[in-house]
Amino acid sequence: MYIANAVFILYIEVTDLFHTKSRLRVIIVRCPYCNIPDSKVTDSRTVGENVRRRRECVRCGLRFTTYERVQTTALLVVKRDERRQEFNKDKLLSQIVLACTKRPIPYRDIEKVVEDIESQVQNLGKPEIKSSTIGEMVMERLRSLDRIAYIRWASVYRDFQDMESFEEMVKDLRGDSESNEEEATLSLLAKNIS
Ligand SMILES: [Zn+2]
């Protein structure tokens, strides 16, 4: 048995008649003996996260086995200084956990925020996304989850070119803060701004 390591998985973006964009997964497997890209699949089964396929080369007739795993293409996050970094779900989670420190928010809810954002970001089908866009997505969700966490997040991650609207937001929230803790956080922020 030969385990081929020359499995190429390509993603091709296609637009159908209804203008719906989708991604096609195309797998190219070359025969390890004669290198042609045509083989017949004679057996296919799932082994853990992989799919094990028995293949037979259509030219030389030799058989080989591939273990295939779907790998989504890396999504790049564009930072304010134009540097690119691979989207990192764990990093996003720990940033949000920090904003939620000592707040009565179940950990599962925070994980759910990250999962929602991950799928939203993947559904955009774009290779790159601005870090500020992700920041806004987090803000939107924290707003309905916990106001203190929301304010903390906004103060750290919102684009500071947008200082005026941030001041406005703090003012608005101060007008109807629901607890002393909220009031304290907001007045501290107001002080830092002015
Ligand atoms: Zn062959």
Residues whose N, C-alpha, C, O or C-beta is under 5 A from the ligand:
A	BS01	ZN	C31 Y33 C34 N35 C57 R59 C60 G61
